[in-house]
Amino acid sequence: NAILTSKIAQKLGVEYLAIATVDEGIELRKAGIKANLLLLSLCIPDEFTELFGYDITPLVFGKEYIKLLSDAADSFYKNDKKLNVQLAVDTGMGRIGCYPEEAGEEAVLINSSNHLKLSGMCTHFAVSDSLEQNNQDFTKEQFEQFKAAIEDVKAQGINPGICSCGASAALLNNSDMHFDMVRPGIITYGYYPDEITHEYLKAAGNVIFDENTSFE
């Protein structure tokens, strides 16, 4: 249950909650959730008004999309309020995001908008839940590309905000890749991410909780 999970997380001090759709964000806001809501799918123009009205932080990338969102924000906001957005960077997942070398230019475009503000950057690891050496190497390559994108933004004199790249697998297995925030998914519900198992983590000395830990 998204509402129950969100209420527990908020009570524990979680500042950001990831959502899959705008409708899910609306459901949480109507249930009294005040935490920041980060939309991990790309918001379509028909949803922009609800995005603004319910104060949901979207992922953005691409000059045309950023301009489209900026123009919509100009029409919606009648004051100097700015919508926080996060720049998605594609470091190898191949779903959404700008190329790392485009990050600085797109950050400038975001912050030159009247009603948008860059509040963070993120990428997603494609195979960090695999222990195969080639996949671990690829995760490290993604990490280096993301760092380069962040430096590109900083070189433009822009604060990149809250940066994140690690989901469940990297949270457990790559402590050097946590940046400012991690995005636990499957482990929130008590499951290990594929090959990053309890047995593996215990052998590696990375176990956070043992079999005797009580969550009551």
C-alpha positions in Angstrom: 0.0 0.0 0.0 1.7 3.2 -1.2 -0.1 5.4 1.3 0.8 3.3 4.3 4.4 2.9 3.2 4.7 6.6 2.6 3.3 7.5 6.0 5.8 5.2 7.7 8.7 6.6 5.7 7.7 10.1 6.4 7.4 9.4 10.1 10.9 8.0 10.0 12.2 11.2 8.5 12.5 10.3 4.8 12.6 13.6 2.9 12.0 12.3 -0.6 9.6 9.6 -1.9 9.9 8.2 -5.4 6.6 7.7 -7.4 5.9 6.0 -10.7 3.1 8.2 -12.0 1.5 11.6 -11.4 -1.7 9.9 -10.3 0.3 8.1 -7.6 1.6 11.5 -6.4 -1.9 13.0 -6.3 -3.1 10.0 -4.2 -0.3 10.6 -1.7 -0.9 14.3 -1.5 -4.6 13.8 -0.9 -3.6 11.4 1.9 -1.6 14.1 3.6 1.9 13.2 2.5 4.1 16.3 2.7 7.4 14.8 1.7 9.0 15.7 -1.6 7.7 13.5 -4.4 10.2 12.6 -7.1 8.5 11.3 -10.3 10.7 8.7 -11.9 8.8 8.5 -15.2 8.6 11.2 -17.8 5.6 13.5 -17.2 3.5 14.1 -20.4 2.3 17.6 -21.2 -1.3 16.7 -20.4 -0.2 16.1 -16.8 1.8 19.4 -16.3 -1.0 21.2 -14.6 -1.4 18.5 -12.0 2.4 18.3 -11.6 2.4 22.0 -10.7 -0.7 21.9 -8.5 0.4 19.0 -6.4 4.1 20.1 -6.2 5.6 17.0 -7.7 9.3 17.1 -8.7 9.7 15.7 -12.3 12.7 14.3 -14.1 13.6 16.4 -17.1 16.0 16.2 -20.0 16.2 17.4 -23.6 16.1 21.0 -24.8 12.6 20.7 -26.3 11.1 19.1 -23.2 12.7 21.5 -20.8 11.3 24.5 -22.9 7.9 22.9 -23.1 7.7 22.4 -19.3 9.1 25.9 -18.7 6.5 27.5 -21.0 3.8 25.6 -19.1 5.1 26.7 -15.8 5.1 30.3 -17.0 1.4 30.0 -17.8 0.6 28.3 -14.5 2.4 30.3 -11.9 1.3 33.8 -11.2 4.1 34.6 -8.8 7.9 34.0 -8.5 7.5 30.3 -7.4 9.8 27.8 -9.0 9.2 24.1 -9.5 12.0 21.9 -8.5 13.1 19.5 -11.2 15.8 16.9 -11.4 18.0 16.4 -14.5 18.0 12.8 -15.7 21.3 11.6 -17.1 21.5 8.5 -19.3 24.8 6.8 -18.4 24.0 3.5 -20.0 20.5 2.3 -18.9 19.1 3.5 -22.2 15.7 4.6 -21.0 15.5 8.4 -20.3 18.1 11.1 -19.8 20.5 13.4 -21.5 24.0 12.3 -22.4 26.6 13.1 -19.7 28.3 15.7 -22.0 25.0 17.5 -22.4 24.3 18.0 -18.7 25.9 21.4 -18.2 24.1 22.9 -21.2 20.7 21.5 -20.1 21.3 22.7 -16.5 21.8 26.2 -17.8 18.6 26.0 -19.8 16.7 24.8 -16.6 18.0 27.6 -14.4 17.4 30.3 -17.0 13.7 29.5 -16.8 11.5 31.8 -14.9 9.8 29.1 -12.9 12.1 26.0 -13.0 14.9 25.3 -10.6 17.5 22.5 -10.8 17.2 20.7 -7.5 19.0 17.5 -8.3 20.6 15.1 -10.8 20.1 11.4 -11.2 21.0 8.3 -13.2 20.1 4.7 -12.9 22.5 1.7 -12.9 21.5 -1.0 -15.4 23.2 -4.1 -14.0 24.4 -3.2 -10.5 22.4 -6.2 -9.1 24.6 -8.6 -11.0 27.9 -10.0 -9.6 29.4 -10.8 -13.0 32.7 -8.9 -13.4 31.7 -7.3 -16.7 28.5 -6.0 -15.2 30.3 -4.6 -12.1 32.8 -2.9 -14.4 29.9 -1.4 -16.4 28.4 -0.1 -13.2 31.7 1.6 -12.4 31.7 3.1 -15.9 28.2 4.5 -15.3 29.3 6.0 -12.0 32.3 7.7 -13.6 30.1 9.1 -16.4 27.6 10.4 -13.8 30.4 12.1 -11.8 31.6 13.8 -15.1 28.1 15.1 -15.7 27.9 16.6 -12.3 31.2 18.3 -12.8 30.0 19.6 -16.1 27.1 21.2 -14.3 29.3 22.7 -11.6 31.6 24.1 -14.3 28.7 26.2 -15.4 28.5 27.7 -12.0 25.3 25.8 -11.1 24.7 23.8 -7.9 23.6 20.3 -9.1 21.5 19.8 -6.0 20.8 16.4 -4.6 22.6 13.7 -6.7 21.6 10.1 -6.7 22.4 7.0 -8.7 22.1 4.0 -6.4 19.0 1.8 -6.1 18.8 -1.2 -3.8 21.8 -3.1 -5.2 24.2 -0.2 -5.0 22.9 0.8 -1.6 23.9 -2.5 -0.3 27.0 -3.3 -2.4 28.6 0.0 -3.5 28.9 2.3 -0.5 31.2 4.6 -2.6 28.3 5.3 -5.0 25.7 6.7 -2.6 26.2 10.4 -3.3 23.6 12.6 -1.5 20.6 10.2 -1.7 19.9 6.6 -2.4 16.7 5.2 -3.9 15.8 1.8 -2.3 13.2 -0.1 -4.2 12.8 -3.8 -3.8 14.6 -3.9 -0.5 11.9 -1.7 1.0 9.6 -4.7 0.7 12.1 -7.2 2.2 13.6 -8.7 -0.9 17.2 -8.8 -2.0 18.1 -7.4 -5.4 18.9 -10.4 -7.6 22.4 -11.7 -7.0 23.1 -9.3 -4.1 21.9 -11.7 -1.5 22.2 -11.9 2.3 24.7 -14.7 1.9 26.8 -12.7 -0.5 26.7 -9.6 1.7 27.5 -11.5 4.8 30.6 -13.1 3.1 31.6 -9.6 1.9 31.2 -8.1 5.3 28.4 -5.7 4.1 25.4 -7.0 6.0 23.3 -4.2 7.5 20.8 -6.4 9.2 21.2 -10.0 10.3 18.7 -12.8 10.5 18.1 -11.9 14.2 17.1 -8.3 13.6 13.6 -7.5 14.6 11.5 -4.9 12.7 8.6 -4.9 15.1 
